[in-house]
Each structure stands twice: as C-alpha cells, then as structure tokens.
Amino acid sequence: MGRPRTAKHPKTDHAAQPEEGPQQHSGPQGGGEAVSKSAAAREAIAQGIDSPEDAVAFIKQRFGIEMSKPHFSAVKSQLKKREASDGGAAPKARRGRKPKAAVEGYLAPPKVVPTGEGDLLEALEAMKPLVASLGADKVKRIVDLLA
C-alpha cells in the first residue's frame, strides 16, 4: 500500500492567519498608521541613513517592519533614479548608429535650388556643337518637333 494522497495546496483557515500587506505598527512616532516598506525606506533615506545595515535597523526599531538589505537598496536606487529624472537633467543620448560626419556644419549637403540661369547656359553650350554639325535649320526643326 502507498502513501495517502495530500493536496498540493492545502486549504488553510484565513481567519486564523494575519493578512499580508501594509503592516500597522505604532512605533514611537507611528501613531498606528499603516506604513509600507517603501515608505519606511524613504523615511530612513530622508533621515540621512544611507547604508543598508543602519537603515534596516532603523526601520525595524521605528516601524517594527522586517526589511531585507537588498530590498532597501532597491527602493533607494529607484528613489534616486526618480529624483534624477525630475531634476530637469538632459535626457541621455539615444542609442543607435551615429550620424554621418558633418560637412561645413551640415549633416547633409545643402539642397541646390535651380534659378534657371545656369541651366539655360548649360543647354546652350550643349547645343552649339549640334548646330555646328547639323546646321541651324535642322536644329530648329528638331526643336519644333519636340516642343
């Protein structure tokens, strides 16, 4: 015969166990209000306690809350990160490919806007050998056909 079956997650009486969540402690200055671990860590940082060992002891003594050192360090890191982003500091540069080298202060050469003067001169210079080889009358007929 084998062992008797037991449930993987046995049902427990929730009324007998205290609820988890924000703990209520009336410390020396607590006044019986619910204080979260993050709020307790922020209070410790506001008091100038930065080392995790001292802060965990301060939180335990003042609020009666058990907090691990890594948890305090994580809350402290998030708080400093938020303060840095609210301080109006310039945003970090975006990652990715760097722009091409600047040419005379431009990332790309400036666009050339045709005025019509240079184009006309270039066209006449190109037509001169054509007129010399075919004659003015034939070139005029070609222009009339294309127009």
C-alpha positions as CSV (number, residue, x, y, z in Angstrom):
1,M,0.0,0.0,0.0
2,G,1.2,3.6,-0.9
3,R,1.1,6.8,0.9
4,P,-2.2,8.6,1.3
5,R,-2.8,11.5,-1.2
6,T,-2.5,15.0,0.0
7,A,-3.4,18.2,-1.8
8,K,-0.6,20.2,-3.3
9,H,-2.0,23.4,-1.9
10,P,-4.0,22.6,1.2
11,K,-6.7,24.9,2.2
12,T,-5.9,26.9,5.3
13,D,-8.1,28.9,7.6
14,H,-7.6,32.5,6.6
15,A,-9.3,33.8,9.7
16,A,-6.6,32.3,11.9
17,Q,-3.7,33.8,9.9
18,P,-3.0,37.6,9.8
19,E,-3.4,39.3,6.5
20,E,-0.3,40.3,4.5
21,G,0.1,43.8,3.1
22,P,0.9,47.2,4.7
23,Q,1.7,46.4,8.3
24,Q,0.2,48.5,11.1
25,H,2.6,49.4,13.9
26,S,2.5,52.1,16.4
27,G,6.2,53.0,16.7
28,P,7.4,55.9,18.8
29,Q,6.2,58.3,16.1
30,G,4.0,55.9,14.0
31,G,0.6,56.8,15.5
32,G,-0.9,53.5,14.5
33,E,-1.0,54.3,10.8
34,A,-0.2,51.7,8.1
35,V,3.3,52.1,6.8
36,S,4.6,50.3,3.7
37,K,8.1,49.1,3.4
38,S,8.8,51.6,0.7
39,A,7.5,54.5,2.8
40,A,9.7,53.3,5.7
41,A,12.7,53.1,3.4
42,R,12.0,56.7,2.1
43,E,11.7,57.9,5.7
44,A,15.1,56.3,6.5
45,I,16.7,58.0,3.5
46,A,15.1,61.3,4.4
47,Q,16.7,61.0,7.9
48,G,20.1,60.6,6.2
49,I,20.6,56.9,6.8
50,D,22.0,55.5,3.5
51,S,23.8,52.3,4.5
52,P,21.5,49.2,4.2
53,E,22.6,47.8,7.6
54,D,21.8,51.0,9.5
55,A,18.6,51.6,7.5
56,V,17.2,48.1,8.2
57,A,17.9,48.5,11.9
58,F,16.3,52.0,11.9
59,I,13.1,50.6,10.1
60,K,12.9,47.7,12.5
61,Q,13.3,50.0,15.6
62,R,11.0,52.8,14.4
63,F,8.3,51.0,12.4
64,G,8.7,47.3,13.5
65,I,8.9,46.2,9.9
66,E,11.3,43.5,8.8
67,M,13.1,44.5,5.6
68,S,16.0,42.9,3.8
69,K,19.1,44.8,2.8
70,P,18.6,44.2,-0.9
71,H,15.0,45.4,-0.7
72,F,16.2,48.7,0.9
73,S,18.9,49.1,-1.7
74,A,16.3,48.6,-4.5
75,V,14.0,51.2,-3.0
76,K,16.9,53.6,-2.6
77,S,18.0,53.1,-6.2
78,Q,14.5,53.7,-7.5
79,L,14.1,56.9,-5.4
80,K,17.5,58.3,-6.6
81,K,16.5,57.4,-10.2
82,R,13.2,59.3,-9.9
83,E,14.9,62.3,-8.4
84,A,17.4,62.4,-11.2
85,S,14.7,62.3,-13.9
86,D,12.7,65.0,-12.1
87,G,15.7,67.3,-11.7
88,G,15.5,68.6,-15.3
89,A,18.7,66.9,-16.4
90,A,19.2,66.5,-20.1
91,P,18.0,63.1,-21.4
92,K,20.6,60.6,-22.3
93,A,21.6,60.3,-25.9
94,R,19.6,57.8,-27.9
95,R,21.3,54.6,-28.8
96,G,22.0,53.5,-32.4
97,R,24.0,54.4,-35.4
98,K,25.9,57.7,-35.2
99,P,25.1,60.3,-37.8
100,K,27.4,60.7,-40.7
101,A,30.3,63.2,-40.4
102,A,29.2,66.8,-40.7
103,V,30.3,68.8,-43.8
104,E,30.7,72.5,-43.0
105,G,28.2,72.3,-40.2
106,Y,25.6,70.3,-42.1
107,L,24.8,66.7,-41.7
108,A,24.0,66.5,-45.5
109,P,24.9,68.9,-48.2
110,P,22.5,71.8,-48.6
111,K,19.9,71.4,-51.4
112,V,20.6,73.3,-54.6
113,V,17.6,75.4,-55.7
114,P,17.7,75.9,-59.5
115,T,17.4,79.5,-60.6
116,G,17.2,78.8,-64.3
117,E,20.2,80.8,-65.3
118,G,22.8,78.0,-65.0
119,D,20.5,75.5,-66.7
120,L,20.0,77.7,-69.7
121,L,23.7,78.3,-70.2
122,E,24.5,74.6,-69.9
123,A,21.8,73.8,-72.5
124,L,23.1,76.4,-75.0
125,E,26.6,75.1,-74.6
126,A,25.4,71.6,-75.3
127,M,23.5,72.8,-78.4
128,K,26.4,74.7,-80.0
129,P,28.2,71.5,-81.4
130,L,24.9,70.2,-82.6
131,V,24.2,73.4,-84.6
132,A,27.7,73.3,-86.0
133,S,27.3,69.7,-87.2
134,L,23.7,69.7,-88.4
135,G,23.0,73.4,-89.2
136,A,20.7,75.9,-87.7
137,D,17.6,74.9,-89.9
138,K,17.7,71.2,-88.9
139,V,18.2,72.0,-85.2
140,K,15.2,74.4,-85.4
141,R,13.1,71.6,-86.9
142,I,14.2,69.3,-84.1
143,V,13.2,71.9,-81.5
144,D,9.8,72.4,-83.2
145,L,9.1,68.6,-83.2
146,L,10.0,68.3,-79.5
147,A,8.0,71.4,-78.4
